[in-house]
Amino acid sequence: RALLCLGPVYLAGYLGLSGSWVLLALALWLCWGLNRRGKRDRLAAAFALLEDEREAVCRGLAARNLPAWVHFPDVERVEWLNKVLVQAWPYFGTIMEKTFKEVLEPKIRAKSVHLKTCTFTKIHFGEKCPRINGIKAYTKEIDRRQVTLDLQICYIGDCEIHMDISKFNLGVKGIQLYGTLRVILEPLLTDAPFVGAVTLFFMQKPHLEINWAGMSNLLDVPGINVMSDSLIQDFIASRLVLPNRITVPLKKNMNIAHLKFPVPQGVIRVHLLEAENLVQKDNFLGAIRGKSDPYALLRVGTMQYRSKTVSRDLNPIWNETFEFVVHEVPGQDLEVDLYDEDPDKDDFMGSLLIGLVDVMNDRTVDEWFPLSKTTSGHLHLKLEWLSLVNDQEKLHEDKKGLSTAILIVYLDSAFNLPKNHFEYSNGECGAKKIKNNKYLKKTEREPSSFVLLTVGNKTQKSKTCNFSKDPTWGQAFTFFVHSAHSQSLHIEIKDKERDSALGTSVICLSHLLKDPNMTLDQRFQLDHSSSDSFIKMKLVLRALNVEEPDPQRVKAGVNASKPGPVRVTEKAGNQQKFVSPPQVSKVPPMSKDSAAPESLPKKDSGEDLDTKDSSAAPVPSETVPGLDEAEGKQNAERVPPSALPSGAAAVPTLPVLQEMRLAPSVTSLGSLPSSCFELSSSNLDIHNGTEMPLGEIQLTVRYASIRQSLVVLVNGCRNLVPSSNRGVDPYVRIYLLPDRRWTSRKKTSVKKKTLNPQYDEKFEFFESLENVKKRTLDIAVKNSRPFISQERKELGKVRIDLSQEDLIKGFAQW
């Protein structure tokens, strides 16, 4: 072993190579060993989870290793199905061994002359079978004639497959596979077998990790391993990841074309506007922090776009628009990743995951989204759901250059293609004399053809059908159309072996407009080919329609369809903050002198305020203020300068305060007791001779289903009771009971020397709606006192039982 290690060193010196070659080889060998050990460790950890799931969960493994039923209450455990798989796995392994030997091995040998010696020396699928960590069934969101299931597939296999090719041993020793497999049973029938067909596909690219054996261990060498893994994942994605799917008919004479290639459910238009407070990634000499050069990667399924890079800016403005075809809702999500562009390796700056179900229901969502997996940063997106309609009136050309329609091409097959481009020329036989017999044999072969489809500046390529004059592709393609009256679909069939054109065709999209359904399903004559050469396709044109949001429907997201924060630059410094314009018509403005409230303004209609009903507590606005830290720009324009105090919150006038002492706000509203947040004394020892509350706090609480989080906005407090003559420095502390951990505590900033602090700060608790409904919100207003001071710290507190509230609708109350 020592000779084998020192041999390359001696050989390098003997050949006169420099020492840098030895160091490079040593670095590659160390990295290869590190990769191998890492794979073995990950496989061992996965096996440990597979052996005793309960013990692994109790030990608190990383969240990415936990099964789906731990995170999502609507995912069901199917232990009975896993027991069936364990029982049937040995028989499945026997069938697969026979398939490898009798079917796969002959096909590999026929591929190439160099593969004629291919032989499987060992095929063993191991004792570990695939496991289903959970199943989610959809019933309300789908058609009644189908059943849709999402299976959380987890395969941690100890299989061993070895293959010899020309005395080289290649093999696999262990596989890990994680992914969500969607199974659609459609259509449901009234006679046996009760299901017409089964459709299978992965929602996203599955995570795949292969532990190689033999000579294929070279694929673990740094640089090569990334390339090999991506090639394998791309191969799986081209066949099993949306929009690709496998449809198996269960009943004879079942037409599965509309099941294999369904019309997409819609288009999501993403306006990437801007970001704020991104993390600093660039540094100089590892110490001096600089700015970043951010860009965004946006993905829906296998479609991915990259934004432009904004140089040296932590608050970049992109103003770019991207469009994605959505095939499955629910199921597909919008993924946004931010990176800092660097010459060597781009640094990760945060990510965002948005469920498209809520966007489809809300039609338009305009929000600031907090970035996850990072310390700070928000992203401003405007999302529009475009439905596909069969209406030619919607096909007007967009002035901004955006798409107005979508073209769906179902590429079926071709008939009687020429063997080569010499055989036919413009429909006439053009015989060519070829002297080279070797090339003549090659031209007499059947063509291996593929199709290039082009609309505008976008070209898509089909798969290759080998050695056939009548190839069948069976693929679907989608194109965005800007002007259906002037654009065309260009088709070119080419031979892979000789890269020559076997036929072309140009179809004007205006022909589709002559059909009432904007659909063509026929054979099209090929130009520059034989007179009887055709290509069979189905073309479907659909207009993109932005529907108006339903005003009666409660938005699923927080402050959906409202503009983002309004930037206000402070005069005292260069920092920027975001403020919310207050509700002018509900709370009267406060003068600069906080001790002397202004007189109560009258309504525009001239009617006086009803002090008996509305003076005890102000009536909440119909809109939820400041939930995304600001109202819209239109509201900001209507706010007079007096309504934007610099240092004090808006408080009621003196008559209103007297009325509050006589009638508490709880009895005046009376509808939702927990919506009126009066600060109680709790365990405080205060004897002021009255039962007056210790002040009020204004909160906005709502559940954001898009982000799966409870959002609590602390607007401000008023009429706090001072704890000393020197004044108080109040702040607000929030717990989501029963969790009282210090790490889960939320805390606002401290406002100096005021009894009417204005915060406008937002906090989020990332929990499912079912869990939030079981919790209690504990809010306390505290005084930031000196460490050795004897002053009272807690100024008041309130608890809100969230099980009694409509969190999706939300509420904003004092």
N, C-alpha and C positions, 0 to 999 in steps of 0.2 A: 504493500500500500504506500509506503514511503517512496519507493522507486517510481510509482505511478504519479505521485504528487511532484517529485523533483524532476521527473523526466521532461515535462514541458519547459521548466526553467533551463535545464541543460540544453535542450533543443534550441531555445531562443538564443542562448549565448553562442551555440555552435553555428547558427545561421547568421549571427551578427546583428540580431534585432536589438533595439534599445530596450531599456528597462521599463519604459512606459507601456509596452505591449504586455509585459508580465503583470504589471499593476492593473491594466484594463481587464485582462483575463481573470485575475483574482477578484476584482470588483464584481464582474458578471457572475462568477461562481458563488460569491457570497450572497448576492441578490437572489440568485436562483434558489439557493438553500433556504433563504428567508421566506421566499414565496411558498416553497414546498412545506415548510414547517407551519406557516400561517394557514394553509389549506387543511393540513392535518388537524390543527387545533380547532378550526371552525367545524370540521366534520365531527370531531370528538364531542364538541359542545352540542352540536345538533343531535347526535346520538343520545347524549345524556338527557336532553329534553324529550326525545322520543321514548326513552325507556320509562321515565316516571314524570309525567306531565304535571301532576299535582305538586310533587315535591319541588320541581323546577319553578313553578309559578310562585309557590310559597317562599322560595329563596329570593324571588324578585330579580329574575333575569332581565336583560335589556328589553325595552318595550318592543323592539323590532322582532324579537323571538317569541313573543307571547302570541297565543292563538287568537283568532279574530273574535271569538265569543267573549273574551275578556274586555275588549274595547267597545263593542257595539252590542247593545241589548237586543237588537232585532235580528241578530245572527244566531241561529240555533245549532246546538251541538247534536251530532249524529253518531254517537258511539256505536250504535247497532250496525251502522253501515261500515264503520271501520273494522268491526269484528267480522263482518262478512268478507271484507277485503283480505283480512289476515288469513281467513280460512281458505279463500280461493286463490291466493297468491302463488302457491307452488304449482297449481295447475296452469295458471296463466304463464308462469315461467317456462314450463314445458312446451306450451304452444309457441311461445316466442323463440325458444331455441330451435324448434323445428322450422319456423318461418325464416330465421336467419340463415340456416343451412340450405334450405331448399329453394327459397325465393330471393333473398337479398344477395347471397354469395354469387349465384349465376349472373345477376344483373350487374354487380360490380365488375366481374370478369369481362363482361361484354362491353363495358364502357371504353376500355383502352387496351392496347397490346401490352402495356407495362403492368396491367393489373390482372393478367391471366393467371398469375401464380397466387392470387389472393385466396387465403384459407383461414377460416375461423378455427383457432386451436382450442379456445376455451370460451364457453358461453354459460355464465351462471348469474342469475338475477338476484341472488342473495336471499337473506331471510327478512330483510326490512322491506315492507310494502308501502306504497303511497298512502298518505293519510289525508283525510278531509277535516280541517280544523273548524269548519263551520259552513252552514248553508243559509243563504238569505233568499227567501221566496218573495217575488213581487206578484201582487194580486190586484191592487187598486190602480196602479199606474199603467196597466197594459190592457190589451184586448182580451175579451172573455174567452176567445177561442185559442188561447195559448197559455203555456206555463213557462215562466222565466225563473231560472235558478242561478245564483252566483255561488260557485264552489271555491272555497279557499283551499287550494291544493298545496300540499307539502310533501315532497318526496326526498327523503334522506336515505339514499340507497347504498348498500354495500355490494353492488353488482360488480362482476369482473368479466370483461369481454376483451379477449386477446385475438389479434389477427396477424398473420405472417404474410409479408409481401416481399418476395425476392430476398429471403433470409433476414429481413428486417422485422423485428417484433414491435408492433404497435398495440396499444391497449388503453382501456379505461378501468380505473379502480376506485369507484365511488363517485356518486353524483348527488348534487343538491339542486332542488328546483322548487321555487316558491312563485305563486301567481294566483290570480283570480280567473277562473274558467267559467264562462257563462254558457249555460245549457238552455236552449229554447226548444220546447216541445210544441210544435205547431204544424198543421192545425189539429185541434181536437175533433175526433170523429165519433159518430154514434154507433159504429160497428168496429169489430176487431181489425187491427190492433189498437184502436182507440186514439192513436197518435199517427199523423201522416208522415212526419219527418222529424229528425233531430238535428239541430244546428249547434256547432261547438266553435268557440273562439275565445282567445284571451283578451281581456279588456285593455291591458297594458303589456309591455314587454316583460315576460317573466324573468325573475332572477335565476340565473343558471351558473353553476360552478362545477367544473369537472376536475377530478383528480386523475391525472394522466399516469400511464405506466409504460415501461419499455422505452423505445426510442422517442415516443411522443412526449416524454418528459421535457424534451427541448422546447415544447410549447409554453413551458413555465418560465423561460428565460425572459428577463425584463425587456419590454418593448415588443417582443413577439407574443407574450401572453395577452396583452391588451388587444392586439390585432386578431388573434385567434378567437378570443371570447366574443368580440364584437361581430366577427363573421358568422359564428354559430348563432348568436342571438338574432342577427339580421336574417339568417336563413329561416329560423323559426317564425320571425315576424312576418316574412313574406308569404307565409302559408297559414298561420294560426292567430295572428293579431289583427284586430280591426284595422281597416275594413275587410280584411281577408277572413274567410270563415269556411268551415267544412260542414256540408249539409248531406245527411244520409237519409234517403227515403226509406220508410218502413212499410209502405203500402205500394203495391204494383200500380204502374201507370200514373204515378203521382208527379205532377208538374212542379218541380222545385226551383224553377228559374226565379220566380218572385221571392222565394225564401232565401236563395243563395245570394241574390243581388237585390235587396230591398231598396226602396227610395230612402235617402237620408232623412232624418227627422227634422233637420234644420241647419242653420248656419249661425255661428256665434261670431259677431264682429267685435273685436277687442281694440279699444282706443287706449294705447299706452301713453298716458299724459305726462306724469312727472313723479318724482320721489322726493323724500325729505329725510334729513337726519340719518343718512346712511353711515355705516361704520367706516372708519379710516383704515385702509389696508396698506397703502404705500408708506414706506418708511425709509429713512436714510441712515445707513450704518446700524440698522436694527434698533435705534433709539428714538430718533426724531420722527414723529408722526407727521405724515403729510395727507394730502387728499387722495381720492381714488378716481379711477377712470371707469365708471360703471356702464354696463350694457346688460340687456335682458334677453333671456331665452324663454320663449313661450311655446308650450306643447299642448296639443290635444290628441291623444292617441299616438300615432306614428308621425303626425305632421308637426314640424318644428320650424320656428322662425327665430331669427336673431335681429335685435334692434341695432341701431347705430351706437357707437361709443361716444359718450360725452366726456371730454378730457377734463381732469382736475376739477371735479365738482361733486360735492356731497348732497346737493339738491338739484339733480339733473332734470332737465325738461326735454322730453323726446317728441311728443306730439306725433306719434306714428300710429298707423292703423293696420291691423292684421285680421284675416278672415280664415275661419276653420270650419270644415264640414263636420257636423256632429251626426254620428250614425246611431248611437244608442243612448237614450236618456230614459230612466236613470242608469248610471254606470260610468259614463265618461266625465272627466274633470278637466278643468283648465289648470295647468301647472306653469308657474312663473318662477324662474331662478335668476337672481342677480349675481353678476360676477364683476370683479375688478380686472380689467385687461392689463396683463403684464407681458414682458418679452419672453419670460420663461414659462410660468404656469399661472393661469388666471386664478385669483382668490375668490372664494365663495363669500357672498355678502348677504344672503338671506333668500328665503323661498316663500311661495304662496300657493295654496291649493284651494280652488273654488269649485264647488259642486254646480254643475250646469242645470240641475233640476230647478233650483230657485231662480236662476236667471231666465229660464224658459217660462216660469210662472209669472215673474215680475216684468218680463219683456225688456225693461231698461233698468240698469243698475249703475249708479254713479257714486263711487265711494272711495274713501281712503282706507286701504287695508293694511293692518300691521303685519310686518314681515316676521316669519317664524325662523327658528334655528339661528338667531342672531340677537345681539344685545339691543339694537335700536334700528329704527327705520320704518317708514310708511310708504306705500305705493298707491298712487292715484290712478284708478282704472275706470273707464266707462265701457260697460258691456251692453251690447244690443243683441237681442234674439231675433233672427230673421226666419220667418216661416216660409215654406215653399208652397206657392199657390199657382194654380192653373188659370192665370188671368193675364191676358196680353196687355191690358191697360197699365199694368204695373211695370212694363218693360221700358219706361222712359229712361233716357240716358242721364246718368248722374253727373251733375256739374262738378263735383269734387273728384271725379275719376274713380269712384268706388264701383264695386260690382253691382249689377242689377239683376242678374240671373245666374243660374247654375245649369251646366250641361252634364248629363249623366250618360256615359257611353258604355253599353253592354256589348263587349266584343265577344262574339260567338265563335265563328269559324270562317274558313276560306275554302274555295273549291277550285280544283284544276289549276293550281299554280304552275308556272313554267319551271323546268328544272334549273334553268340558269337564264341570265339576261341575254344570252346569244340566241336562245330558242325562239323568242318572239320580239319583235320590234314594232311598236305602235300597232299591234294587232295583226301584222303580217309576218310571215315566216322569213327570217333573215338568216339563212344558213351560213355558218362560218367554218372555214377550213382550219382545223387545229392540228398541227403536225405533232405536237407532243402527246404521245399515247398515255403517259402518266396523268397529264392534265385532262385528257379526254375521259379517262375513267372517273376522274373526280367530278367532271361536269355532268356525267350521266347519272350521278347519284341523286336521290331525292333531296329536295332542299330542306335545310334546317332554318325555319323562318321565324321571325319576330316582327312586331308591328310598332311603328312610331306614330303616335297621335299628337297633333299639335293644334292648340287654339291660342292665338295671339303669340306671346313669347314663352309659353309654357309647353314643354314636350314631355310626354310620358311614354315609357317603354313597356311592352308586354313581355311575358315569359317566352322562351324559345321552344318550339315544337320540332323535334329532331326527325329528319328523314321522312317527310310526308308531303305529298302534293295537296292533301286535303287536311290541313292542320285544324285542330280545335283548341282554342285558348281558354274560353270560359272565364273571362275577367271583366271587372267593372272599373271605370275610371271617371273621375269628376273634374270639371274645369269651371273656373269662374269666368263669367261672360260680362263684359262691360257694355257692349252694344250688339244685341241680337240681330239687328237689321243689317249690319255691315260685316260682322265677323264670320269666319268659316272654320270648318274642321278639316285639317289636312291629314291624310292617311298615307303611310308609306310602308310597304311590306318589303323586308330586306332578308337576305340570306346570310346567316351567321358565318358560314364557311368562307364565302367570297366577298362579303360585305357589299353585295350588289343589290339593286332594286329589282324586285319581282313584280311590282305593280304599285300604282298610286291612285289616289282618289281625293277629290276636293268636294266637300258638301257645304253649301251655304246654309247658315242657320236660319235664314229667312224662309227656307222651305218648311221648317218646322212650324212657322207661324201660320201656314196655310191650313194645318190640321187643327181642329177644335181642341184636341187634347195636347197639342204641341208634342206629338210623339210620332216617330217613324220606326217601323219594325219591318225590315225588308232586306233583300240582297242588293248590293251596290256594285255596278260594273267597275272593274279596275282598268285604269288607263295604263299605257305603256306595258301591256301584258297581253295574254291571249284573249281572243274574242269571247271565249266562254269562261273567263276567270272572274270570279265574284268574291265578295266578302260580305258576310252576314253580320249585321249589327242592329242594335236597338238604341235609338237616340231619344232621350227625354229631356225637354227643356222646361225649367220651372223658374218663375219669377221670385225674387226675394222681396218679402214684404215685412216692414217694421210695423207691428201692430201697436196701437195705443194701449198703455197700461190701464187695467181696470181700476177706476177710482175707488170702487167699493172694497177692493181686495186689500188686505193688510200685507204690507211688504214683508218678504221673508228676511231680507237683510236689514242691517242697521242703517237708517237714514238713506235707504235705497232711492235712487233717482234724484238725489239732491247734490248740488255742487259741494266741493270739498272745502277745506278751511280757507278763510279769508286772511291773507297775510297782512299783518300790521307791524310796521317797523317802529321800534321804540327809539325815542330821541336820545335817550341816555347812553345807548351803546349800539353796537353793530349787530347784536343778536336779534333774531326774529322770533315772535311768538304768535300763537294762533288764538283768537278770541271769538266768542259767539255773540252776535248781536242779540240783546235781550228782547223780550216780548214787550213791545211798546204799549199795546192796547190792554195789557193785563196788569202790569205792575208800573206804577207811576215812577218817573225819574227822580233821582236823588241829587240834590245840590252838592256843591263842593264841600260845604260845611256839613259833615255828617250828623252834627248834633241838632240841626234845624231842618227838618224835612220840609219840602215844598208843598204847596197846596195841591190837592188832588185834581188833576185835569178832568174835564168833562168829555163824554163820548162825542163822536162826530155827529150823532143823531140828536144831540141836545138833551138826552135823558140823563138824569142823575143816577149814580150808582146806588143799588139797593144795599144799604148798609146792613140790613138784617141778614141777608143771605151771602153776599159776596165779600163783606168786609172782614169776616173772621178768617178766611183763607182765600187767596186769589184763585179764580177759576183757571184751570190749566188750559194752555193753548191747544188747538186741535192738532197741531204738528208737534213733533218731539224736538225740543230745541237743543242744539249743541251736542247731539249724540255723536256726531262725527267732528266735534270740537268747533263747529261753526254752522250758521244758517247759510242759505243761498245768497248770491250776490243781489238778487232782486229785493230780498228782505233787508239787506244791508243798506240799499239805496233809500229805502223808506224810513230808516231810523234817523231821527233828528240828532244833531250834535249833543243836545242835552241829555239824550238817552244813553250816552256812552260815557259814564263817569270814569274818572281816572283811578280813583282809589277806593270807592265805596260801592256797595251793592245797593240795588233799588229796594226801598223799604216802604211800607204803607205810611199814610199820613197820620196825624195825631188822632183824629176821630176814629180812624180804623183801629189804631192801637188800643184805644179805650174800649172799643167794641170787642176786641179779641180778649180782653181781660174778663169781660162779662160772659162771653160765650166762646168756649174753646172750639177750635176748628174741627175737632172730631165730630161733634154733634151737629155742626153746620153742614158738613158734606154728607155724612151718613151713609154713603154708598159703599165705599171701600175704607174701612177704618185704618188699614195699614198704609193707605196712600197718603195720609196726612202725617207727616213726620215731625211731631213735636218732640223736642228733646226732653226726656224725663230725668228726674234726679237720680234714679236708680238707687245705688247704695250711698249717695252723697248725703252728707249731714248739713242741710241748708235750712235755716229758719228765718224766712223773710216775712212771715206773717200772712202770706197769701198762698194760694194754690196756682199761681200763674206759672206756665211752663218756663223752662230755662232757655227758650228761644226756639227757632225753627231752622231746619236744613232743607234745601231744595235738591231733590234727587231725580234723576232720569234713569229708569231701569228697563232693560229690554233684552230679549234673547235673540242673538244673531245666528240664524240657522245656517247661513252660508259659511261662517267661520266656526260654528259649533262652540259658541262662547256666550257667557252672560256678561253684558256690558253695563257698567254702572258709571254714570256721569255725575260727579259732584259739582253742582252749579255754584252754590254758595250757602252761607248761613246769614241769619239776621236776628237781631235782638238778643244776642248772647248775654248772659249774666256775668259780669266781671268777677274774677276771683281775688282781685287785689286793687288797690288804688292806683298802682302804676300802670294798669292796663293789662291786656292779655295778648299773646301771640298764638292764635288758634291754628290748628291743623286737624284733618279728619283721618281717622284710622278705620279700615274696613277688614272684617273677617267674613268668610263664607263658612258658617258653622256646619258641622262640628270641628272643622279643621282650624286649629289655633296655632299652627306652626308659625315660627317667625319668618320662614321663607315664603309662606303664602300670604303674609300680611301685605295689604295695600295701604299706602300713605300718601297724602297730598303734600304739597309744599306748605311752608309756614308763612302766614301773613302777619306782619308786624303791627302791633298797637291798633287793633280794630275789633269792634264787636259785630261788624257786618262784612266778613271776609267774602271775597269773590274768587273762586278757584277755577271753574271750567276745566276740570281735569277728568280724564276718562281712564277707567280701569277695566280689565277683562279677566274673567275666570273661565278657563278652557275646560268645560265639562259638558256632558251630554244633557239634553233637555230633561230626560228622565231623572238624572241625578240631581240637577238643579232644583227640580220640583220637590225634592225631599230635604232641601237645605234651608237654612235661615241666614239672612243677611244681618250681621251685627256691625252697626256703625256708631262710632263714638267721636265726639268733638273734644279735643284735648288742648291743653295749654303747654306750649313749649317753654317750660320754666328752667331756670338755672339748676345745676346739679344739686346744690346744697340748699335750695330754696324750700321754705315751708308752705308755699302757695299750693292751692288745690290744683291738681293736674287735670282731672277729668271735668269738663264743663257740662256734659250731658251725653246721653246715648239713646239709641232707638234700635229696635229689632223688627225685622220685616219677615213674616212667614211667607216664603215664596210659593208654597203650595196653594195659597189662596189667590194668587195673582195670575192674570193672563199675560204671560211673559212674551209671547209672540207679538201681541199687540203693543205691549209695553205701557208705561205710565210715566208721567212727569208731574210731580206735585211738591208743594211745600209740606 
